[in-house]
C-alpha cells in the first residue's frame, strides 16, 4: 500500500480540534494554509479569567493586600536565612512614632481628623514593622503572629479604602 492511499493516524490530545488539509497539487511555491480553530474555554478557565480581570480592575484598591501578601513570605525567608535581621528591624518599629512627633512639631494638626489620621498611620506603621521584626525572628507562623498579621492587614486595607473614598471629595468653600 502506498503512502498516499494509506490513512495516517494523527494523534491529538483530548479537546483539541484538528483540521486535515489535503496535500496541495501543482505549484509548490504557494504558502501553506493555516487554519486557526479557537477552542471553547472550560468553566475553570472562564472563572480564572474573571477573577484575574476583577483583580486587575481593582489593583489600586488592593495595594495593602498585595503588600501584606508579599510581607508574609519575605519575613519567612528572612527567618530562614537571617534570623538576626529581626534585631535590625526591631529599632525600625519606632520610626513611625518618630515621624509622628516630627510632623506634629513642624506642622501641628489644626483639625482633629488630621490628628486622628496621623495617629492611625503611625500606629499601623509601628504595628507592621514590629510584626515584621517578630516574624523575622520567630517565623511568621509562630504563636499569635499570623493573627497579628491578619489584623494589621484588615486595618490597613480598611484605612486605605476609607482614604481613597474621602480624599477626592472637594471641600466646600463658604
Secondary structure, 3 states (H helix, E strand, C coil): CCCCCCCCCCCCCCCCCCCCCCCCCCCCCCCCCCCCCCCCCCHHHHHHHHHHHHHHHCCCCCHHHHHHHHHHHHHHHHHHHCCCHHHHHHHHCCHHHHHHHHHHHHCCCCCHHHHHHHHHHHHHHHHHHHHHHHHHHHCCCCCCHHHHHHHHHHHHHHHHHHHHHHCCCCCCCC
